[in-house]
Amino acid sequence: MAGDGIRDCHGIHLPDFYGRSDRVLWEAFIEKHHPPQPIEQLIGLREQRLIQLLCNKRPIFDGVPELVQRLANRFPLAVGSGSAHRIIDEVLAMRDLRRYFLHTVSSEDVDQPKPAPDIFLLVAKCLGVDPANCCVIEDTLSGIQAANAAGMTVLAITNTFGAKELGRAGASQVFNDYVTIGDALLN
């Protein structure tokens, strides 16, 4: 994993933090290791490194741009992410995806990050849509828990976790690719 910038996890089990805010991860790291740097500096350094990686590698899962475009023709779209706005903005700048999303909500905008429902409830409010009428596409366990707690339908994609784990976390349906998600939502 050294090629993607992760060399040593320092005793932190990273999958436990997928989909959650950077602050939650850094709080666990600080509690375990007591580094001299303040949390804001650590968060800032990680953001800088992640933005550098995003700019250099430009990682977008196959089928995402096409799915987003297909869905935007029929539904209002928003992003609800545990990432900071700077990271969300970098990702949405890739392949000009930003134009398809009416709103972006970050863990920076709410009191409680995922798995609390706050991010998704704020997304629904921004869109002016009842949470029960929202559908979330998630690839993390904490994201599935958050969407379920918000009373939303959750479709999961096997980017980060396997189908069994995603199903056990409460996903309504689990998909292996983005094309079939689009087919399920648009047919």
C-alpha positions in Angstrom: 0.0 0.0 0.0 3.0 2.3 0.1 2.2 3.5 -3.5 -1.0 5.2 -2.3 0.6 7.1 0.6 -0.3 4.6 3.4 2.9 3.1 4.8 2.2 2.4 8.4 -1.3 2.6 10.1 0.3 3.2 13.5 -1.9 0.7 15.2 -5.1 2.2 13.8 -7.5 -0.1 12.0 -8.4 2.1 9.0 -11.5 0.3 7.9 -13.1 1.3 11.2 -12.9 4.9 10.0 -14.0 4.6 6.4 -16.8 7.0 5.7 -16.3 8.9 9.0 -14.8 12.3 9.4 -11.0 12.9 9.5 -11.4 14.5 12.9 -12.7 11.2 14.3 -9.6 9.3 12.9 -7.2 11.9 14.2 -8.8 11.9 17.7 -8.2 8.1 17.8 -4.6 8.6 16.6 -3.9 11.4 19.2 -5.4 9.3 22.0 -3.2 6.4 21.1 0.1 8.2 20.3 0.0 11.7 21.8 1.8 13.5 19.0 3.1 17.1 19.6 1.1 18.6 16.7 -2.4 19.9 17.4 -5.3 18.2 15.7 -5.9 21.1 13.3 -2.3 20.8 12.0 -2.6 17.0 11.5 -5.9 17.4 9.7 -4.4 20.1 7.4 -1.4 18.0 6.6 -3.5 15.0 5.6 -5.8 17.2 3.5 -2.8 18.6 1.7 -1.4 15.1 1.0 -4.8 13.8 -0.1 -5.3 16.7 -2.5 -1.9 16.1 -3.9 -2.7 12.4 -4.5 -6.1 13.3 -6.0 -4.5 15.8 -8.4 -1.8 13.4 -9.4 -3.8 10.2 -9.7 -7.3 11.5 -10.5 -9.0 8.4 -9.2 -12.6 8.0 -10.3 -14.3 4.6 -10.2 -15.3 3.2 -13.6 -18.9 4.2 -14.4 -19.3 7.0 -11.8 -19.3 9.9 -14.3 -21.9 8.1 -16.5 -24.0 7.2 -13.5 -24.0 10.7 -12.2 -25.0 12.2 -15.5 -27.8 9.6 -16.0 -29.2 10.3 -12.5 -28.9 14.1 -12.7 -31.2 14.0 -15.7 -34.0 12.6 -13.5 -33.2 13.4 -9.9 -31.8 16.3 -7.8 -28.4 15.2 -6.6 -26.3 16.1 -3.6 -23.1 14.8 -1.9 -23.1 13.9 1.8 -19.6 13.0 2.7 -17.4 12.6 5.8 -14.6 14.3 3.9 -13.8 18.0 4.2 -15.2 20.4 1.6 -11.7 20.9 0.1 -11.5 17.2 -0.6 -15.1 17.0 -1.9 -14.4 19.9 -4.2 -11.2 18.3 -5.6 -13.1 15.1 -6.4 -16.0 16.9 -8.0 -13.6 18.9 -10.1 -12.5 15.6 -11.8 -14.4 15.0 -15.0 -16.5 18.1 -14.3 -18.8 16.3 -11.9 -19.6 19.4 -9.8 -22.2 20.7 -12.2 -24.4 17.7 -11.5 -24.7 18.3 -7.8 -27.0 20.9 -6.3 -25.4 20.8 -2.9 -22.5 19.3 -1.0 -22.6 18.6 2.7 -19.4 17.7 4.6 -18.8 16.5 8.2 -17.6 20.1 8.7 -21.3 21.2 8.3 -22.8 19.1 11.1 -22.3 18.4 14.8 -22.1 14.6 14.5 -20.3 12.8 11.6 -21.3 9.4 10.2 -22.6 7.0 11.5 -24.9 9.7 12.9 -27.6 10.7 10.4 -26.8 14.4 10.5 -25.0 14.7 7.2 -27.8 12.9 5.3 -30.6 14.8 7.1 -28.9 18.1 6.1 -28.6 16.9 2.5 -32.4 16.2 2.4 -33.1 19.6 3.9 -30.9 21.3 1.4 -32.6 19.5 -1.5 -36.1 20.2 0.1 -36.8 16.4 -0.1 -38.3 14.3 2.7 -35.6 11.9 4.0 -38.0 8.9 3.3 -37.9 9.9 -0.4 -34.1 10.0 -0.6 -31.8 7.2 -1.9 -28.1 7.1 -0.8 -25.4 5.3 -2.7 -22.7 4.3 -0.1 -19.6 2.2 0.0 -18.9 2.3 3.8 -20.5 0.7 6.8 -20.8 4.0 8.7 -22.4 5.6 5.7 -25.0 2.9 5.5 -25.7 3.2 9.2 -26.0 7.0 8.8 -28.4 6.8 5.9 -30.6 4.1 7.6 -30.7 6.3 10.7 -31.9 9.2 8.5 -34.7 7.0 7.2 -33.3 6.8 3.7 -33.0 3.9 1.2 -29.4 2.8 0.9 -27.8 1.2 -2.1 -24.3 0.0 -1.5 -21.4 -0.5 -3.9 -18.6 -2.9 -3.2 -15.7 -0.4 -3.6 -14.5 -0.7 0.0 -16.3 -3.6 1.7 -17.7 -6.9 0.5 -21.3 -7.5 -0.3 -22.0 -9.5 2.9 -20.6 -6.8 5.1 -22.6 -4.1 3.3 -25.7 -6.2 3.5 -25.2 -6.9 7.2 -24.7 -3.1 7.8 -28.3 -2.6 6.4 -28.0 -1.8 2.7 -31.3 -2.3 0.9 -29.4 -3.6 -2.2 -25.7 -4.2 -2.9 -24.1 -3.7 -6.3 -20.8 -4.6 -7.8 -20.7 -1.8 -10.4 -22.2 1.6 -11.1 -24.0 0.6 -14.3 -26.3 -1.7 -12.5 -27.1 0.9 -9.9 -28.2 3.2 -12.7 -30.3 0.5 -14.3 -32.0 -0.3 -10.9 -32.8 3.4 -10.2 -33.9 4.4 -13.7 -35.9 1.4 -14.8 
